[in-house]
């Protein structure tokens, strides 16, 4: 099974805004330096995004903006210790799942 075009488009758009430094939820936050200096912060952002996003039974994304908001709130709180994420993250949102094997299965 392949990921849906809806998910692919949502992830691509999120990745673009994260890599451009122009995500609308992060105005005024200089986060691009984290890509080279603190990659685990960026890893956590994408983990939250993927853990939170929901798809219907046909693969259509149901909550892309909410997933972006939760992920970007993490990054804002990482960069600005005065920012409080509300509601606080639940463990399942921030879970880092195992990476794939080093060799593809196919």
Biopython code that builds the backbone (N, CA, C, O; Angstrom):
import numpy as np
from Bio.PDB.StructureBuilder import StructureBuilder

atoms = [
    (1, "UNK", "N", (0.846, -1.169, 0.000)),
    (1, "UNK", "CA", (0.000, 0.000, 0.000)),
    (1, "UNK", "C", (0.900, 1.244, 0.000)),
    (1, "UNK", "O", (1.875, 1.317, 0.748)),
    (2, "UNK", "N", (0.567, 2.187, -0.821)),
    (2, "UNK", "CA", (1.305, 3.450, -0.872)),
    (2, "UNK", "C", (0.532, 4.511, -0.108)),
    (2, "UNK", "O", (-0.684, 4.419, 0.057)),
    (3, "UNK", "N", (1.255, 5.512, 0.351)),
    (3, "UNK", "CA", (0.595, 6.645, 0.993)),
    (3, "UNK", "C", (-0.234, 7.389, -0.034)),
    (3, "UNK", "O", (0.083, 7.386, -1.223)),
    (4, "UNK", "N", (-1.282, 8.016, 0.422)),
    (4, "UNK", "CA", (-2.189, 8.708, -0.490)),
    (4, "UNK", "C", (-1.572, 9.998, -1.035)),
    (4, "UNK", "O", (-0.630, 10.545, -0.462)),
    (5, "UNK", "N", (-2.122, 10.463, -2.146)),
    (5, "UNK", "CA", (-1.714, 11.753, -2.699)),
    (5, "UNK", "C", (-2.051, 12.877, -1.717)),
    (5, "UNK", "O", (-1.323, 13.865, -1.625)),
    (6, "UNK", "N", (-3.137, 12.726, -0.998)),
    (6, "UNK", "CA", (-3.538, 13.720, -0.012)),
    (6, "UNK", "C", (-2.467, 13.850, 1.074)),
    (6, "UNK", "O", (-2.066, 14.960, 1.427)),
    (7, "UNK", "N", (-2.007, 12.712, 1.602)),
    (7, "UNK", "CA", (-0.959, 12.750, 2.625)),
    (7, "UNK", "C", (0.345, 13.277, 2.037)),
    (7, "UNK", "O", (1.017, 14.102, 2.656)),
    (8, "UNK", "N", (0.699, 12.813, 0.860)),
    (8, "UNK", "CA", (1.925, 13.274, 0.215)),
    (8, "UNK", "C", (1.925, 14.789, 0.052)),
    (8, "UNK", "O", (2.930, 15.448, 0.321)),
    (9, "UNK", "N", (0.805, 15.334, -0.386)),
    (9, "UNK", "CA", (0.696, 16.786, -0.552)),
    (9, "UNK", "C", (0.777, 17.526, 0.769)),
    (9, "UNK", "O", (1.410, 18.578, 0.856)),
    (10, "UNK", "N", (0.138, 16.981, 1.802)),
    (10, "UNK", "CA", (0.167, 17.621, 3.119)),
    (10, "UNK", "C", (1.582, 17.608, 3.688)),
    (10, "UNK", "O", (2.048, 18.620, 4.214)),
    (11, "UNK", "N", (2.258, 16.485, 3.590)),
    (11, "UNK", "CA", (3.621, 16.380, 4.118)),
    (11, "UNK", "C", (4.585, 17.265, 3.330)),
    (11, "UNK", "O", (5.430, 17.943, 3.914)),
    (12, "UNK", "N", (4.456, 17.256, 2.019)),
    (12, "UNK", "CA", (5.315, 18.092, 1.180)),
    (12, "UNK", "C", (5.152, 19.562, 1.539)),
    (12, "UNK", "O", (6.140, 20.287, 1.664)),
    (13, "UNK", "N", (3.915, 20.003, 1.705)),
    (13, "UNK", "CA", (3.652, 21.405, 2.032)),
    (13, "UNK", "C", (4.240, 21.761, 3.395)),
    (13, "UNK", "O", (4.864, 22.811, 3.546)),
    (14, "UNK", "N", (4.044, 20.896, 4.380)),
    (14, "UNK", "CA", (4.602, 21.140, 5.701)),
    (14, "UNK", "C", (6.126, 21.199, 5.636)),
    (14, "UNK", "O", (6.739, 22.096, 6.214)),
    (15, "UNK", "N", (6.733, 20.251, 4.940)),
    (15, "UNK", "CA", (8.197, 20.223, 4.818)),
    (15, "UNK", "C", (8.716, 21.492, 4.139)),
    (15, "UNK", "O", (9.742, 22.038, 4.546)),
    (16, "UNK", "N", (8.020, 21.957, 3.117)),
    (16, "UNK", "CA", (8.432, 23.185, 2.434)),
    (16, "UNK", "C", (8.453, 24.367, 3.401)),
    (16, "UNK", "O", (9.443, 25.095, 3.477)),
    (17, "UNK", "N", (7.360, 24.555, 4.138)),
    (17, "UNK", "CA", (7.302, 25.698, 5.045)),
    (17, "UNK", "C", (8.284, 25.553, 6.202)),
    (17, "UNK", "O", (8.804, 26.554, 6.696)),
    (18, "UNK", "N", (8.543, 24.339, 6.638)),
    (18, "UNK", "CA", (9.536, 24.149, 7.689)),
    (18, "UNK", "C", (10.940, 24.452, 7.168)),
    (18, "UNK", "O", (11.745, 25.055, 7.878)),
    (19, "UNK", "N", (11.236, 24.046, 5.951)),
    (19, "UNK", "CA", (12.571, 24.256, 5.389)),
    (19, "UNK", "C", (12.797, 25.682, 4.905)),
    (19, "UNK", "O", (13.943, 26.118, 4.796)),
    (20, "UNK", "N", (11.740, 26.405, 4.618)),
    (20, "UNK", "CA", (11.879, 27.770, 4.102)),
    (20, "UNK", "C", (12.070, 28.800, 5.211)),
    (20, "UNK", "O", (12.508, 29.922, 4.955)),
    (21, "UNK", "N", (11.742, 28.418, 6.435)),
    (21, "UNK", "CA", (11.817, 29.373, 7.536)),
    (21, "UNK", "C", (10.639, 30.317, 7.572)),
    (21, "UNK", "O", (10.678, 31.330, 8.269)),
    (22, "UNK", "N", (9.595, 30.004, 6.836)),
    (22, "UNK", "CA", (8.449, 30.896, 6.710)),
    (22, "UNK", "C", (7.135, 30.253, 7.134)),
    (22, "UNK", "O", (6.077, 30.626, 6.627)),
    (23, "UNK", "N", (7.185, 29.299, 8.049)),
    (23, "UNK", "CA", (5.931, 28.707, 8.491)),
    (23, "UNK", "C", (5.116, 29.760, 9.227)),
    (23, "UNK", "O", (5.631, 30.450, 10.106)),
    (24, "UNK", "N", (3.859, 29.881, 8.871)),
    (24, "UNK", "CA", (3.001, 30.957, 9.396)),
    (24, "UNK", "C", (2.823, 30.904, 10.909)),
    (24, "UNK", "O", (2.573, 31.941, 11.524)),
    (25, "UNK", "N", (2.942, 29.745, 11.522)),
    (25, "UNK", "CA", (2.825, 29.650, 12.980)),
    (25, "UNK", "C", (4.124, 30.008, 13.699)),
    (25, "UNK", "O", (4.157, 30.086, 14.928)),
    (26, "UNK", "N", (5.181, 30.223, 12.940)),
    (26, "UNK", "CA", (6.488, 30.466, 13.549)),
    (26, "UNK", "C", (7.063, 31.832, 13.181)),
    (26, "UNK", "O", (8.282, 32.007, 13.165)),
    (27, "UNK", "N", (6.199, 32.795, 12.885)),
    (27, "UNK", "CA", (6.669, 34.153, 12.577)),
    (27, "UNK", "C", (7.451, 34.697, 13.765)),
    (27, "UNK", "O", (7.013, 34.616, 14.913)),
    (28, "UNK", "N", (8.614, 35.251, 13.459)),
    (28, "UNK", "CA", (9.448, 35.826, 14.502)),
    (28, "UNK", "C", (10.349, 34.823, 15.196)),
    (28, "UNK", "O", (11.143, 35.200, 16.058)),
    (29, "UNK", "N", (10.241, 33.555, 14.837)),
    (29, "UNK", "CA", (11.086, 32.524, 15.444)),
    (29, "UNK", "C", (12.137, 32.118, 14.411)),
    (29, "UNK", "O", (11.798, 31.670, 13.316)),
    (30, "UNK", "N", (13.409, 32.277, 14.764)),
    (30, "UNK", "CA", (14.503, 31.887, 13.870)),
    (30, "UNK", "C", (14.860, 30.433, 14.162)),
    (30, "UNK", "O", (15.635, 30.141, 15.073)),
    (31, "UNK", "N", (14.290, 29.538, 13.384)),
    (31, "UNK", "CA", (14.476, 28.115, 13.652)),
    (31, "UNK", "C", (15.318, 27.397, 12.611)),
    (31, "UNK", "O", (15.634, 26.222, 12.794)),
    (32, "UNK", "N", (15.691, 28.061, 11.529)),
    (32, "UNK", "CA", (16.441, 27.378, 10.475)),
    (32, "UNK", "C", (17.805, 26.874, 10.944)),
    (32, "UNK", "O", (18.284, 25.853, 10.450)),
    (33, "UNK", "N", (18.431, 27.566, 11.883)),
    (33, "UNK", "CA", (19.741, 27.131, 12.366)),
    (33, "UNK", "C", (19.663, 25.763, 13.049)),
    (33, "UNK", "O", (20.669, 25.059, 13.141)),
    (34, "UNK", "N", (18.488, 25.387, 13.523)),
    (34, "UNK", "CA", (18.344, 24.097, 14.189)),
    (34, "UNK", "C", (18.620, 22.936, 13.240)),
    (34, "UNK", "O", (19.010, 21.857, 13.686)),
    (35, "UNK", "N", (18.423, 23.139, 11.946)),
    (35, "UNK", "CA", (18.631, 22.058, 10.986)),
    (35, "UNK", "C", (20.063, 21.546, 11.023)),
    (35, "UNK", "O", (20.286, 20.342, 10.893)),
    (36, "UNK", "N", (21.022, 22.419, 11.196)),
    (36, "UNK", "CA", (22.411, 21.979, 11.227)),
    (36, "UNK", "C", (22.953, 21.780, 12.623)),
    (36, "UNK", "O", (23.895, 21.014, 12.827)),
    (37, "UNK", "N", (22.362, 22.465, 13.586)),
    (37, "UNK", "CA", (22.919, 22.449, 14.931)),
    (37, "UNK", "C", (22.183, 21.521, 15.897)),
    (37, "UNK", "O", (22.805, 20.933, 16.781)),
    (38, "UNK", "N", (20.886, 21.388, 15.738)),
    (38, "UNK", "CA", (20.098, 20.565, 16.651)),
    (38, "UNK", "C", (19.047, 19.763, 15.872)),
    (38, "UNK", "O", (17.848, 20.011, 15.996)),
    (39, "UNK", "N", (19.508, 18.811, 15.079)),
    (39, "UNK", "CA", (18.572, 18.068, 14.231)),
    (39, "UNK", "C", (17.530, 17.275, 15.010)),
    (39, "UNK", "O", (16.474, 16.962, 14.460)),
    (40, "UNK", "N", (17.787, 16.944, 16.259)),
    (40, "UNK", "CA", (16.781, 16.192, 17.019)),
    (40, "UNK", "C", (15.524, 17.028, 17.254)),
    (40, "UNK", "O", (14.434, 16.474, 17.393)),
    (41, "UNK", "N", (15.663, 18.348, 17.299)),
    (41, "UNK", "CA", (14.480, 19.210, 17.439)),
    (41, "UNK", "C", (13.610, 19.104, 16.196)),
    (41, "UNK", "O", (12.384, 19.042, 16.293)),
    (42, "UNK", "N", (14.243, 19.083, 15.033)),
    (42, "UNK", "CA", (13.499, 18.962, 13.770)),
    (42, "UNK", "C", (12.910, 17.557, 13.656)),
    (42, "UNK", "O", (11.787, 17.392, 13.180)),
    (43, "UNK", "N", (13.650, 16.562, 14.083)),
    (43, "UNK", "CA", (13.144, 15.189, 14.089)),
    (43, "UNK", "C", (11.859, 15.114, 14.915)),
    (43, "UNK", "O", (10.889, 14.475, 14.506)),
    (44, "UNK", "N", (11.855, 15.768, 16.076)),
    (44, "UNK", "CA", (10.682, 15.742, 16.943)),
    (44, "UNK", "C", (9.500, 16.445, 16.291)),
    (44, "UNK", "O", (8.362, 15.996, 16.428)),
    (45, "UNK", "N", (9.755, 17.541, 15.583)),
    (45, "UNK", "CA", (8.693, 18.265, 14.878)),
    (45, "UNK", "C", (8.001, 17.350, 13.880)),
    (45, "UNK", "O", (6.772, 17.279, 13.848)),
    (46, "UNK", "N", (8.777, 16.656, 13.073)),
    (46, "UNK", "CA", (8.176, 15.778, 12.066)),
    (46, "UNK", "C", (7.514, 14.560, 12.703)),
    (46, "UNK", "O", (6.509, 14.068, 12.189)),
    (47, "UNK", "N", (8.059, 14.069, 13.807)),
    (47, "UNK", "CA", (7.411, 12.958, 14.512)),
    (47, "UNK", "C", (6.036, 13.389, 15.011)),
    (47, "UNK", "O", (5.062, 12.653, 14.857)),
    (48, "UNK", "N", (5.952, 14.561, 15.601)),
    (48, "UNK", "CA", (4.659, 15.057, 16.086)),
    (48, "UNK", "C", (3.696, 15.211, 14.928)),
    (48, "UNK", "O", (2.541, 14.794, 15.023)),
    (49, "UNK", "N", (4.153, 15.805, 13.835)),
    (49, "UNK", "CA", (3.282, 16.001, 12.674)),
    (49, "UNK", "C", (2.694, 14.669, 12.205)),
    (49, "UNK", "O", (1.486, 14.559, 11.997)),
    (50, "UNK", "N", (3.536, 13.678, 12.042)),
    (50, "UNK", "CA", (3.079, 12.388, 11.516)),
    (50, "UNK", "C", (2.245, 11.625, 12.546)),
    (50, "UNK", "O", (1.313, 10.914, 12.172)),
    (51, "UNK", "N", (2.560, 11.758, 13.822)),
    (51, "UNK", "CA", (1.762, 11.089, 14.854)),
    (51, "UNK", "C", (0.362, 11.684, 14.978)),
    (51, "UNK", "O", (-0.591, 10.969, 15.289)),
    (52, "UNK", "N", (0.234, 12.975, 14.740)),
    (52, "UNK", "CA", (-1.038, 13.675, 14.938)),
    (52, "UNK", "C", (-1.939, 13.621, 13.704)),
    (52, "UNK", "O", (-3.163, 13.586, 13.832)),
    (53, "UNK", "N", (-1.351, 13.613, 12.527)),
    (53, "UNK", "CA", (-2.167, 13.682, 11.311)),
    (53, "UNK", "C", (-3.090, 12.467, 11.211)),
    (53, "UNK", "O", (-2.710, 11.350, 11.561)),
    (54, "UNK", "N", (-4.301, 12.708, 10.729)),
    (54, "UNK", "CA", (-5.288, 11.640, 10.591)),
    (54, "UNK", "C", (-5.763, 11.561, 9.142)),
    (54, "UNK", "O", (-5.887, 12.571, 8.449)),
    (55, "UNK", "N", (-6.022, 10.333, 8.710)),
    (55, "UNK", "CA", (-6.507, 10.069, 7.360)),
    (55, "UNK", "C", (-7.820, 9.306, 7.457)),
    (55, "UNK", "O", (-8.033, 8.536, 8.394)),
    (56, "UNK", "N", (-8.701, 9.525, 6.480)),
    (56, "UNK", "CA", (-9.915, 8.708, 6.442)),
    (56, "UNK", "C", (-9.586, 7.368, 5.781)),
    (56, "UNK", "O", (-8.430, 7.118, 5.442)),
    (57, "UNK", "N", (-10.565, 6.522, 5.598)),
    (57, "UNK", "CA", (-10.315, 5.182, 5.063)),
    (57, "UNK", "C", (-9.881, 5.173, 3.605)),
    (57, "UNK", "O", (-9.473, 4.135, 3.084)),
    (58, "UNK", "N", (-9.967, 6.323, 2.944)),
    (58, "UNK", "CA", (-9.495, 6.432, 1.555)),
    (58, "UNK", "C", (-8.162, 7.165, 1.463)),
    (58, "UNK", "O", (-7.648, 7.392, 0.368)),
    (59, "UNK", "N", (-7.609, 7.530, 2.606)),
    (59, "UNK", "CA", (-6.310, 8.184, 2.634)),
    (59, "UNK", "C", (-6.365, 9.699, 2.572)),
    (59, "UNK", "O", (-5.326, 10.350, 2.461)),
    (60, "UNK", "N", (-7.562, 10.272, 2.643)),
    (60, "UNK", "CA", (-7.697, 11.731, 2.612)),
    (60, "UNK", "C", (-7.331, 12.297, 3.985)),
    (60, "UNK", "O", (-7.811, 11.827, 5.016)),
    (61, "UNK", "N", (-6.469, 13.319, 3.973)),
    (61, "UNK", "CA", (-6.049, 13.958, 5.217)),
    (61, "UNK", "C", (-7.221, 14.742, 5.801)),
    (61, "UNK", "O", (-7.892, 15.496, 5.097)),
    (62, "UNK", "N", (-7.453, 14.553, 7.090)),
    (62, "UNK", "CA", (-8.579, 15.193, 7.763)),
    (62, "UNK", "C", (-8.180, 16.401, 8.608)),
    (62, "UNK", "O", (-9.009, 17.275, 8.861)),
    (63, "UNK", "N", (-6.929, 16.463, 9.045)),
    (63, "UNK", "CA", (-6.540, 17.496, 10.013)),
    (63, "UNK", "C", (-5.129, 18.047, 9.776)),
    (63, "UNK", "O", (-4.349, 18.181, 10.719)),
    (64, "UNK", "N", (-4.811, 18.357, 8.551)),
    (64, "UNK", "CA", (-3.454, 18.817, 8.220)),
    (64, "UNK", "C", (-3.057, 20.055, 9.009)),
    (64, "UNK", "O", (-1.938, 20.125, 9.516)),
    (65, "UNK", "N", (-3.938, 21.018, 9.124)),
    (65, "UNK", "CA", (-3.593, 22.267, 9.821)),
    (65, "UNK", "C", (-3.410, 22.040, 11.314)),
    (65, "UNK", "O", (-2.548, 22.663, 11.933)),
    (66, "UNK", "N", (-4.211, 21.159, 11.896)),
    (66, "UNK", "CA", (-4.045, 20.847, 13.314)),
    (66, "UNK", "C", (-2.697, 20.156, 13.549)),
    (66, "UNK", "O", (-1.992, 20.477, 14.506)),
    (67, "UNK", "N", (-2.342, 19.208, 12.674)),
    (67, "UNK", "CA", (-1.048, 18.527, 12.802)),
    (67, "UNK", "C", (0.088, 19.531, 12.664)),
    (67, "UNK", "O", (1.063, 19.458, 13.412)),
    (68, "UNK", "N", (-0.017, 20.463, 11.729)),
    (68, "UNK", "CA", (0.989, 21.519, 11.583)),
    (68, "UNK", "C", (1.076, 22.359, 12.845)),
    (68, "UNK", "O", (2.170, 22.691, 13.302)),
    (69, "UNK", "N", (-0.066, 22.700, 13.405)),
    (69, "UNK", "CA", (-0.110, 23.533, 14.608)),
    (69, "UNK", "C", (0.576, 22.834, 15.771)),
    (69, "UNK", "O", (1.381, 23.453, 16.468)),
    (70, "UNK", "N", (0.280, 21.572, 15.994)),
    (70, "UNK", "CA", (0.895, 20.844, 17.107)),
    (70, "UNK", "C", (2.407, 20.755, 16.913)),
    (70, "UNK", "O", (3.176, 20.962, 17.852)),
    (71, "UNK", "N", (2.824, 20.446, 15.686)),
    (71, "UNK", "CA", (4.252, 20.319, 15.411)),
    (71, "UNK", "C", (4.974, 21.663, 15.540)),
    (71, "UNK", "O", (6.051, 21.740, 16.131)),
    (72, "UNK", "N", (4.381, 22.707, 14.991)),
    (72, "UNK", "CA", (5.029, 24.020, 15.064)),
    (72, "UNK", "C", (4.982, 24.588, 16.484)),
    (72, "UNK", "O", (5.871, 25.347, 16.870)),
    (73, "UNK", "N", (3.961, 24.231, 17.264)),
    (73, "UNK", "CA", (3.934, 24.645, 18.672)),
    (73, "UNK", "C", (5.115, 24.035, 19.429)),
    (73, "UNK", "O", (5.701, 24.684, 20.296)),
    (74, "UNK", "N", (5.459, 22.798, 19.104)),
    (74, "UNK", "CA", (6.625, 22.187, 19.742)),
    (74, "UNK", "C", (7.868, 23.011, 19.435)),
    (74, "UNK", "O", (8.649, 23.331, 20.331)),
    (75, "UNK", "N", (8.045, 23.349, 18.164)),
    (75, "UNK", "CA", (9.243, 24.087, 17.761)),
    (75, "UNK", "C", (9.267, 25.474, 18.396)),
    (75, "UNK", "O", (10.318, 25.942, 18.833)),
    (76, "UNK", "N", (8.125, 26.121, 18.445)),
    (76, "UNK", "CA", (8.049, 27.440, 19.099)),
    (76, "UNK", "C", (8.449, 27.305, 20.575)),
    (76, "UNK", "O", (9.207, 28.126, 21.091)),
    (77, "UNK", "N", (7.945, 26.279, 21.244)),
    (77, "UNK", "CA", (8.285, 26.102, 22.666)),
    (77, "UNK", "C", (9.762, 25.743, 22.839)),
    (77, "UNK", "O", (10.374, 26.088, 23.849)),
    (78, "UNK", "N", (10.323, 25.061, 21.867)),
    (78, "UNK", "CA", (11.746, 24.700, 21.908)),
    (78, "UNK", "C", (12.612, 25.955, 21.808)),
    (78, "UNK", "O", (13.631, 26.076, 22.487)),
    (79, "UNK", "N", (12.193, 26.879, 20.957)),
    (79, "UNK", "CA", (12.965, 28.109, 20.718)),
    (79, "UNK", "C", (12.637, 29.220, 21.705)),
    (79, "UNK", "O", (13.474, 30.085, 21.961)),
    (80, "UNK", "N", (11.442, 29.207, 22.256)),
    (80, "UNK", "CA", (10.989, 30.261, 23.164)),
    (80, "UNK", "C", (10.499, 29.622, 24.459)),
    (80, "UNK", "O", (9.369, 29.138, 24.520)),
    (81, "UNK", "N", (11.331, 29.616, 25.487)),
    (81, "UNK", "CA", (10.954, 28.953, 26.732)),
    (81, "UNK", "C", (9.735, 29.572, 27.420)),
    (81, "UNK", "O", (9.174, 28.966, 28.334)),
    (82, "UNK", "N", (9.320, 30.759, 27.001)),
    (82, "UNK", "CA", (8.139, 31.396, 27.584)),
    (82, "UNK", "C", (6.841, 30.944, 26.924)),
    (82, "UNK", "O", (5.755, 31.204, 27.443)),
    (83, "UNK", "N", (6.950, 30.262, 25.770)),
    (83, "UNK", "CA", (5.758, 29.793, 25.066)),
    (83, "UNK", "C", (5.268, 28.504, 25.722)),
    (83, "UNK", "O", (6.045, 27.575, 25.943)),
    (84, "UNK", "N", (3.996, 28.457, 26.024)),
    (84, "UNK", "CA", (3.396, 27.276, 26.656)),
    (84, "UNK", "C", (2.477, 26.597, 25.645)),
    (84, "UNK", "O", (1.551, 27.213, 25.118)),
    (85, "UNK", "N", (2.743, 25.341, 25.389)),
    (85, "UNK", "CA", (1.915, 24.558, 24.468)),
    (85, "UNK", "C", (0.617, 24.201, 25.176)),
    (85, "UNK", "O", (0.619, 23.686, 26.294)),
    (86, "UNK", "N", (-0.498, 24.488, 24.498)),
    (86, "UNK", "CA", (-1.804, 24.197, 25.083)),
    (86, "UNK", "C", (-2.709, 23.551, 24.047)),
    (86, "UNK", "O", (-2.916, 24.115, 22.973)),
    (87, "UNK", "N", (-3.246, 22.389, 24.346)),
    (87, "UNK", "CA", (-3.023, 21.596, 25.543)),
    (87, "UNK", "C", (-1.621, 20.986, 25.520)),
    (87, "UNK", "O", (-1.008, 20.881, 24.458)),
    (88, "UNK", "N", (-1.114, 20.584, 26.684)),
    (88, "UNK", "CA", (0.216, 19.959, 26.719)),
    (88, "UNK", "C", (0.232, 18.709, 25.840)),
    (88, "UNK", "O", (-0.799, 18.073, 25.621)),
    (89, "UNK", "N", (1.409, 18.375, 25.347)),
    (89, "UNK", "CA", (1.533, 17.182, 24.514)),
    (89, "UNK", "C", (1.262, 15.927, 25.325)),
    (89, "UNK", "O", (1.631, 15.820, 26.494)),
    (90, "UNK", "N", (0.607, 14.986, 24.667)),
    (90, "UNK", "CA", (0.433, 13.658, 25.237)),
    (90, "UNK", "C", (1.580, 12.784, 24.729)),
    (90, "UNK", "O", (2.175, 13.077, 23.692)),
    (91, "UNK", "N", (1.882, 11.727, 25.449)),
    (91, "UNK", "CA", (3.011, 10.862, 25.096)),
    (91, "UNK", "C", (2.926, 10.342, 23.665)),
    (91, "UNK", "O", (3.941, 10.278, 22.971)),
    (92, "UNK", "N", (1.723, 9.970, 23.213)),
    (92, "UNK", "CA", (1.585, 9.405, 21.868)),
    (92, "UNK", "C", (1.927, 10.437, 20.788)),
    (92, "UNK", "O", (2.354, 10.066, 19.695)),
    (93, "UNK", "N", (1.743, 11.718, 21.084)),
    (93, "UNK", "CA", (2.053, 12.759, 20.096)),
    (93, "UNK", "C", (3.556, 12.908, 19.885)),
    (93, "UNK", "O", (4.002, 13.193, 18.774)),
    (94, "UNK", "N", (4.320, 12.722, 20.924)),
    (94, "UNK", "CA", (5.764, 12.951, 20.852)),
    (94, "UNK", "C", (6.576, 11.669, 20.703)),
    (94, "UNK", "O", (7.806, 11.712, 20.708)),
    (95, "UNK", "N", (5.902, 10.538, 20.570)),
    (95, "UNK", "CA", (6.606, 9.257, 20.464)),
    (95, "UNK", "C", (7.500, 9.230, 19.227)),
    (95, "UNK", "O", (7.101, 9.644, 18.138)),
    (96, "UNK", "N", (8.717, 8.732, 19.427)),
    (96, "UNK", "CA", (9.653, 8.511, 18.320)),
    (96, "UNK", "C", (9.670, 7.010, 18.047)),
    (96, "UNK", "O", (10.164, 6.226, 18.858)),
    (97, "UNK", "N", (9.132, 6.625, 16.910)),
    (97, "UNK", "CA", (9.033, 5.207, 16.573)),
    (97, "UNK", "C", (10.324, 4.725, 15.923)),
    (97, "UNK", "O", (11.118, 5.523, 15.425)),
    (98, "UNK", "N", (10.519, 3.428, 15.934)),
    (98, "UNK", "CA", (11.744, 2.840, 15.394)),
    (98, "UNK", "C", (11.936, 3.185, 13.920)),
    (98, "UNK", "O", (10.969, 3.242, 13.160)),
    (99, "UNK", "N", (13.183, 3.416, 13.521)),
    (99, "UNK", "CA", (13.470, 3.669, 12.105)),
    (99, "UNK", "C", (13.364, 2.367, 11.305)),
    (99, "UNK", "O", (13.333, 1.278, 11.879)),
    (100, "UNK", "N", (13.311, 2.490, 9.982)),
    (100, "UNK", "CA", (13.264, 1.270, 9.157)),
    (100, "UNK", "C", (14.614, 0.556, 9.183)),
    (100, "UNK", "O", (15.617, 1.093, 9.653)),
    (101, "UNK", "N", (14.605, -0.665, 8.666)),
    (101, "UNK", "CA", (15.837, -1.422, 8.526)),
    (101, "UNK", "C", (16.769, -0.697, 7.558)),
    (101, "UNK", "O", (16.333, 0.152, 6.781)),
    (102, "UNK", "N", (18.033, -1.036, 7.613)),
    (102, "UNK", "CA", (19.008, -0.387, 6.733)),
    (102, "UNK", "C", (18.820, -0.771, 5.263)),
    (102, "UNK", "O", (19.189, -0.012, 4.367)),
    (103, "UNK", "N", (18.250, -1.942, 5.023)),
    (103, "UNK", "CA", (18.001, -2.383, 3.654)),
    (103, "UNK", "C", (16.507, -2.488, 3.435)),
    (103, "UNK", "O", (15.774, -2.946, 4.312)),
    (104, "UNK", "N", (16.050, -2.060, 2.255)),
    (104, "UNK", "CA", (14.645, -2.168, 1.910)),
    (104, "UNK", "C", (14.203, -3.625, 1.857)),
    (104, "UNK", "O", (14.991, -4.519, 1.551)),
    (105, "UNK", "N", (12.938, -3.843, 2.159)),
    (105, "UNK", "CA", (12.395, -5.191, 2.134)),
    (105, "UNK", "C", (12.073, -5.670, 0.727)),
    (105, "UNK", "O", (11.939, -6.871, 0.491)),
    (106, "UNK", "N", (11.950, -4.733, -0.206)),
    (106, "UNK", "CA", (11.623, -5.122, -1.586)),
    (106, "UNK", "C", (12.808, -4.945, -2.501)),
    (106, "UNK", "O", (12.712, -5.224, -3.696)),
]
sb = StructureBuilder()
sb.init_structure("model")
sb.init_model(0)
sb.init_chain("A")
sb.init_seg("    ")
for serial, (resi, resn, name, xyz) in enumerate(atoms, 1):
    if name == "N":
        sb.init_residue(resn, " ", resi, " ")
    sb.init_atom(name, np.array(xyz, "f"), 0.0, 1.0, " ", f" {name:<3s}", serial, name[0])
structure = sb.get_structure()
